[in-house]
Amino acid sequence: MATMKRILLLSNLLVLIIADMESERAAPPGHMLPIGSHRPMEGHIKRLSEIPDPITFYEEYVLPKQPVVMEGALRDTFPISNWTDEYFRDVIGNEEVTVELMKKEVRKGPGTAMKMKKFLKQYNDKLMYVVDALPAQLREEMLLPGCIACGGIMDNVAVVYMWFSSGGTKSVLHTDSLENMHCVVDGRKEFVMIPPQYTEVIGPEWMYQGYYNMDVEKVNMTQYPKMADVPWYRAIINKGDCMYLPFHWIHHVYSEGRNLGVNMWWVPFRTFQRDECTKMKEYPSLVSLKGLKIKEFLQTKLLFYNSAKEDGYIYLNDVKEKMSVEETSSFLTDEHWDQMVHLLEPDSDGVRLKVSSVLGASDEALLEMMELLNSVEEKALNARFEEEGIPLFEDESFDMMSSEEDNSEDDVIQGKEAESSNSKDRETIKEKFAKQDSGHIEL
């Protein structure tokens, strides 16, 4: 009897092993493996050892939407050599920054605000990273490749962001609606990149949210079967490198080591100002962000531009459909839509807009449109407050350290003498690098 039980047990075990083997054989390549495992990569994103001039950069990369890595673009600059934890604690320690409480990105996931000095105490041991606008003090010290010095790019900057972690962060697979110059100040980043024509092939959710719900560490190929035929490229950005990332290129980002990245997003614009470039006697190797005018309101045009068709038009119904997943959409009336359409193209038939009209919209029109959208968003938030009876964000929801630790002697500059000494030290360091950065222009 015991022998029979053992035989039955072994038989059942064998059946399970065979079934598991058949399941593995049936699984498509890359199933439940990290993104990029579904097929061999097509190659690496093009790398340049020198920064191209602005006209070449626009004609060979921006216009045809071709990403490119500029090796060592920020080599020997002030941020590369001096943006340490100690420097941050001294210069922006009391700045409040937005912190994501994870390392694997979850859109609309938990986040909190905390002072930089508090983050610096924890980030090497906790699942967290900073993603926020680059603080003003750091923006004055930041430099970018000189290929963006003229032509209109610097007039259309909407956001300059900082990404800061101890490494190991993983983004969702997503696209950006803005043109992007991404520079690594410390650490190393690896990008999995997919051409923009595959946005709707991979999965339908992109159309409504600009990213995919797939697990980038374990891609479910049965849920995303068309991914099997999607080509991909790899881009490696090391410390001091910068990459131009065209809008709507699909990408996933993985970071290694103490990782500090700065990216500047600009809004696509209608006409490249070639004359501005040809009038320059010499192209700078670097461009300073000191004095840069950031125009966040430019992003309002993307509400329409992201629905542009190849026929050169933007159809209002497409815009409304994309907007329908947003919480504020139900508060946008026909009158609101008519107002926005009139601001962008006064003689529009109300059914469609010219892409050129949206790209060429005036600052005044976009500012007025932003004010309209802000008022609608405020109504939506007030309605949510009333319905749920709780605040949308709770700044004190993530208190990892006591207030006593926040105010420790290590974090507080003791007396005017210490403050004066630190200030002089910073100026000495900046003077040392002023000569090295003499090949750049300020805006």
Secondary structure, 3 states (H helix, E strand, C coil): CHHHHHHHHHHHHHHHHHHHHHHHHHCCCCCCECCCCCCCCCEECCEECCCCCHHHHHHHHHCCCCCEEECCCCCCCHHHHHCCHHHHHHHHCCCEEEEECCCECCCCCCEEEEEHHHHHHHCCCCCCEEEEECCHHHHCCCEEEHHHCCCCHHHHEEEEEEEEECCCCECCCECCCCEEEEEEEEEEEEEEEECHHHHHHHCCCHHHHCECCCCCCCECCCCCHHHHHCCCEEEEEECCCEEEECCCCEEEEEEEEEEEEEEEEECCCCCCCHHHHHCCCCCCCEEECCCCCCCHHHHHHHHHHCCECCCCEEEHHHHHHHHCCCCCHHHCCHHHHHHHHHHHCCCCCCCEEEHHHHHCCCHHHHHHHHHHHHHHHHHHHHHHHHHHCCCCCCCCCCCCCCHHHHCCHHHCCCHHHHHHHHHHHHHHHHHHHHCCCCCEECC
